[in-house]
Amino acid sequence: MLYALLPLPSPPTPVVFEAGPLTLRYFGLCIVLGIIAGTWLTSRQLASRGYDGALALESLFFVVPLGLFGARLYHVATEYGAQYASNPIPSVLEVWKGGLGVYGGVAGGFLGLLLFSRFRAISPLTFADAAAPGLVLGQAIGRWGNYFNQELFGWPSDLPWAIYIAPQNRPAQFADATSFHPTFLYEALWDILVCLVLLWAARRFPERLEAGDIFMLYVVLYSIGRFLVETLRVDQAFLIGDSVRGGLLVSGTLALGFALLLLLRHLRTSRK
């Protein structure tokens, strides 16, 4: 009986307000707040490395459009058959309803960073290191958009911090369950921890780090947390072999691949 009273409530609507044709959704608001926070932290990190902090704001014209495009492209490509094949237009364009893939966003944003770095003649790897803590902080804030959309939750749970999910948003096989693991919250908390670790590493080992190390460490740490969260999620996902969640393979491969790359970089350096 007590557990029935404890689960975290979900908001009654994903919409902040509507004014005629204009609709402001919490999902979009969280994305915008994440971009603002990430840009602020990136500006401070650039300044600590001797660059003009205003570069962080300038880079948004390259990073944000390509990041959003990459995030949407990744999501649509991996979920096309299940969600979009029957009605591709306009559903593939309805970003405000959710559906952004983090890894696609990082890839697209990194391409934007490369273009901006070439335009401003600065080191792209140094810029990526400065941006990594802000990027993962922005992800932590953006994840709360999933809370307002009642999506990306995990298995049914009676833990005190479980989240209540409305019947229409529950998977068919869990129609009788009422509360679930708030995996969006787990990932958001992990992202904050990763942000703090990156800031600590950048300050603690400035002479031992090579350009690009902080960004690669971000990929490793974020992917480890994402792998663990994927084991709890029950939402629809692209599958490999009809049973393995694609997110598990992607995050596991990236965590191991970038960890190995970091190790090899520093083994090579230590032998010089």
Secondary structure, DSSP 4 states (H G I P E B T S, - for coil): -HHHH-SBPPPS-SEEEEETTEEEEHHHHHHHHHHHHHHHHHHHHHHHTTS-TTHHHHHHHHHHHHHHHHHHHHHHHHHIIIIITT-HHHHTT-GGGS---HHHHHHHHHHHHHHHHHHHT--HHHHHHHHHHHHHHHHHHHTHHHHHHT-S-BSB--STT-EE--GGGS-GGGTT--EE--HHHHHHHHHHHHHHHHHHHHHH-TTTPPTTHHHHHHHHHHHHHHHHHHTTB-S---EETTTEEHHHHHHHHHHHHHHHHHHHHHHHHHH-
